[in-house]
Amino acid sequence: MFQHVYTNPAAVQEEGKAERLVKKLYAYFIENSSLLPEVYHDIMLETDADRAVCDYISGMSDGYAVDLYTELFVPKFWK
């Protein structure tokens, strides 16, 4: 796993893109925390928006995060 994923040159080249994607989703949901699923509203009440947003994003699969990013930030006619 380590050799094929974490240190694979093809994967390493994509790290910057993945980081930007996560940062963009984070900023979006910090600004729009009311759009988080209900369970994360409870987390916000118990802790804060930062924790709720981090928990939400960390629970996403790679594919879901990419699909959500595309839905939120890529113009529909570019798909």
C-alpha positions as CSV (number, residue, x, y, z in Angstrom):
1,M,0.0,0.0,0.0
2,F,2.7,2.5,1.0
3,Q,4.7,1.8,-2.2
4,H,1.7,1.9,-4.5
5,V,-0.2,4.8,-3.0
6,Y,1.8,7.0,-0.7
7,T,5.1,7.2,-2.5
8,N,3.9,6.4,-6.0
9,P,5.2,9.3,-8.2
10,A,1.8,9.5,-10.0
11,A,0.0,9.9,-6.7
12,V,2.5,12.3,-5.3
13,Q,2.0,14.6,-8.3
14,E,-1.7,14.8,-7.4
15,E,-1.2,15.8,-3.8
16,G,-1.4,19.5,-4.5
17,K,-4.7,19.1,-6.3
18,A,-6.2,17.0,-3.5
19,E,-5.0,19.6,-0.9
20,R,-6.7,22.4,-2.8
21,L,-9.9,20.4,-3.2
22,V,-10.1,19.8,0.6
23,K,-9.2,23.4,1.4
24,K,-11.9,24.7,-1.0
25,L,-14.6,22.3,0.5
26,Y,-13.5,23.4,4.0
27,A,-13.8,27.1,3.2
28,Y,-17.2,26.5,1.5
29,F,-18.7,24.7,4.5
30,I,-17.3,27.1,7.0
31,E,-19.1,29.9,5.1
32,N,-22.2,27.7,4.6
33,S,-22.3,25.6,7.7
34,S,-26.1,25.6,7.6
35,L,-25.8,23.3,4.6
36,L,-24.0,20.6,6.6
37,P,-26.0,17.4,7.2
38,E,-28.1,17.5,10.4
39,V,-25.7,15.3,12.5
40,Y,-22.9,17.9,11.9
41,H,-25.2,20.7,13.3
42,D,-25.2,18.8,16.6
43,I,-21.4,18.6,16.5
44,M,-21.3,22.3,15.9
45,L,-23.4,22.9,19.0
46,E,-21.2,20.6,21.1
47,T,-17.9,22.0,19.8
48,D,-17.7,24.5,16.9
49,A,-18.1,24.8,13.1
50,D,-14.4,24.0,12.5
51,R,-14.7,20.6,14.1
52,A,-18.0,19.8,12.4
53,V,-16.7,20.7,9.0
54,C,-13.5,18.8,9.5
55,D,-15.5,15.7,10.6
56,Y,-17.8,16.0,7.6
57,I,-14.9,16.3,5.1
58,S,-12.8,13.6,6.8
59,G,-15.7,11.2,6.4
60,M,-16.0,11.6,2.7
61,S,-14.7,9.1,0.2
62,D,-12.3,10.4,-2.4
63,G,-15.0,9.9,-5.1
64,Y,-17.7,11.7,-3.1
65,A,-15.4,14.7,-2.3
66,V,-14.5,15.0,-6.0
67,D,-18.2,14.8,-7.0
68,L,-19.2,17.3,-4.4
69,Y,-16.4,19.7,-5.5
70,T,-17.5,19.3,-9.1
71,E,-21.1,20.0,-8.2
72,L,-20.2,23.1,-6.1
73,F,-17.4,24.7,-8.1
74,V,-17.4,23.5,-11.7
75,P,-19.8,25.2,-14.1
76,K,-22.4,22.6,-15.3
77,F,-21.6,23.2,-19.0
78,W,-17.9,22.2,-18.5
79,K,-18.8,18.6,-17.6
